[in-house]
Amino acid sequence: MTRLGAEHSAALVATALACGLLAWIGRRLRGTPAALTFGRGLAILLLVAQFADPFISAHYGWLEARNGLPLELCDVSGFAIMFALWTHRQAAFELAYFWGLAGALMAILMPDLPADIPTLEFLRFFTMHIGIVAAIFYLGPGLGMRPRPNAEWKVFGWTLLCALVVGAINQQLGANYMYLCQSPPGTPLEWFGPWPWYLFGAAGLALGMYLLLALPYRLSRKAES
């Protein structure tokens, strides 16, 4: 976990402002054809930020198969929110909601970045992650999309499946995508001990976060019944 000083504080403020703004825009556009058009514009912006990653890495000489593939949970949640923005598909929104708020939001709060990160990569990193979280607020509080009952358990199952696939890729490449081979320093994953024990703690932590994210909607459904 890295503290990036004033720049990190500015990114946190930008996250709050972007979430509030996109939720407000979503409420204004709810029920109109412009809602889908605006969402697709957001999806294109996120796609540009996603595909800028390998070019920036190559520019700085970082690009390797071990770190240049879009196999982090935030990458997967990014593709999920792009698809949700483009189609308004419920399943894609649910994946993006749980993965994005449990992953991308945590990456904003506790970025795993070097202290001397170049400005271009700093901007790409936070543009992508802030964009994911703000887009969730556009579709959720803005347009009114919400997870279905028990969606958190389905997403948890998909999370485990992704971890199995990515773990196999890590084995072949000697990589650490999704932090499946080594926990990032200074994060709660260190509480659960060394590999492989921290993986069980990470799974429990992910499920706990999913249940917490689902709780407001669970309570809302009970109140409405």
Backbone hydrogen bonds, N-H to C=O, Kabsch-Sander energy under -0.5 kcal/mol:
donor,donor_aa,acceptor,acceptor_aa,energy
2,T,111,P,-2.2
4,L,2,T,-0.6
7,E,4,L,-0.9
8,H,4,L,-0.7
9,S,5,G,-2.1
10,A,6,A,-2.5
11,A,7,E,-1.9
12,L,8,H,-2.1
13,V,9,S,-2.2
14,A,10,A,-2.5
15,T,11,A,-2.0
16,A,12,L,-1.9
17,L,13,V,-2.4
18,A,14,A,-2.7
19,C,15,T,-2.5
20,G,16,A,-2.2
21,L,17,L,-2.6
22,L,18,A,-2.6
23,A,19,C,-2.1
24,W,20,G,-1.9
25,I,21,L,-2.6
26,G,22,L,-2.5
27,R,23,A,-2.0
28,R,24,W,-1.9
29,L,25,I,-2.0
30,R,26,G,-1.2
32,T,29,L,-2.2
35,A,32,T,-1.6
36,L,32,T,-0.5
36,L,33,P,-0.6
37,T,33,P,-1.5
38,F,34,A,-2.9
39,G,35,A,-1.9
40,R,36,L,-2.3
41,G,37,T,-1.7
42,L,38,F,-1.9
43,A,39,G,-2.3
44,I,40,R,-2.1
45,L,41,G,-1.9
46,L,42,L,-2.4
47,L,43,A,-2.2
48,V,44,I,-2.3
49,A,45,L,-2.1
50,Q,46,L,-2.4
51,F,47,L,-2.6
52,A,48,V,-1.1
53,D,49,A,-0.6
53,D,50,Q,-1.0
55,F,51,F,-0.6
56,I,52,A,-2.5
57,S,53,D,-2.6
58,A,54,P,-2.4
59,H,55,F,-2.0
60,Y,56,I,-1.8
61,G,58,A,-0.9
62,W,57,S,-3.3
63,L,57,S,-0.8
67,N,64,E,-1.3
68,G,64,E,-2.3
71,L,69,L,-2.3
76,V,72,E,-2.1
77,S,73,L,-2.7
78,G,74,C,-1.8
79,F,75,D,-2.0
80,A,76,V,-2.1
81,I,77,S,-2.5
82,M,78,G,-2.1
83,F,79,F,-2.2
84,A,80,A,-2.4
85,L,81,I,-2.7
86,W,82,M,-2.0
87,T,83,F,-2.2
88,H,84,A,-2.8
93,F,89,R,-1.9
94,E,90,Q,-2.3
95,L,91,A,-2.1
96,A,92,A,-2.4
97,Y,93,F,-3.0
98,F,94,E,-2.2
99,W,95,L,-2.5
100,G,96,A,-2.4
101,L,97,Y,-1.9
102,A,98,F,-1.8
103,G,99,W,-1.8
104,A,99,W,-0.7
105,L,100,G,-2.2
107,A,103,G,-2.2
108,I,104,A,-1.8
109,L,105,L,-2.2
110,M,106,M,-3.0
113,L,111,P,-1.5
117,I,114,P,-1.5
122,F,118,P,-2.3
123,L,119,T,-2.5
124,R,120,L,-2.1
125,F,121,E,-2.9
126,F,122,F,-2.3
127,T,123,L,-2.4
128,M,124,R,-2.4
129,H,125,F,-2.3
130,I,126,F,-2.5
131,G,127,T,-2.1
132,I,128,M,-2.0
133,V,129,H,-2.0
134,A,130,I,-3.0
135,A,131,G,-2.3
136,I,132,I,-1.6
137,F,133,V,-1.6
138,Y,134,A,-1.7
139,L,135,A,-2.3
140,G,136,I,-2.9
142,G,137,F,-2.2
143,L,138,Y,-2.0
144,G,140,G,-2.2
145,M,139,L,-2.7
151,A,148,R,-2.1
153,W,150,N,-0.8
154,K,150,N,-1.4
155,V,151,A,-2.6
156,F,152,E,-1.8
157,G,153,W,-2.0
158,W,154,K,-2.2
159,T,155,V,-2.3
160,L,156,F,-2.2
161,L,157,G,-2.1
162,C,158,W,-2.6
163,A,159,T,-2.3
164,L,160,L,-2.0
165,V,161,L,-2.2
166,V,162,C,-3.1
167,G,163,A,-2.4
168,A,164,L,-1.7
169,I,165,V,-1.8
170,N,166,V,-2.9
171,Q,167,G,-2.0
172,Q,168,A,-1.5
173,L,169,I,-2.3
174,G,170,N,-2.3
175,A,170,N,-1.1
176,N,66,R,-0.6
179,Y,176,N,-2.0
180,L,177,Y,-1.4
187,T,184,P,-0.9
190,E,187,T,-1.9
191,W,188,P,-1.7
192,F,189,L,-1.3
193,G,190,E,-1.2
197,W,194,P,-0.9
198,Y,194,P,-1.5
199,L,196,P,-1.4
200,F,196,P,-0.7
200,F,197,W,-0.9
201,G,197,W,-1.4
202,A,198,Y,-2.6
203,A,199,L,-2.3
204,G,200,F,-2.3
205,L,201,G,-2.6
206,A,202,A,-2.6
207,L,203,A,-2.4
208,G,204,G,-2.4
209,M,205,L,-2.3
210,Y,206,A,-2.5
211,L,207,L,-2.7
212,L,208,G,-2.1
213,L,209,M,-2.5
214,A,210,Y,-1.8
215,L,211,L,-1.1
218,R,214,A,-2.2
219,L,215,L,-2.8
220,S,216,P,-2.0
221,R,217,Y,-2.3
222,K,218,R,-1.8
223,A,219,L,-2.2
224,E,220,S,-1.8
225,S,221,R,-1.2
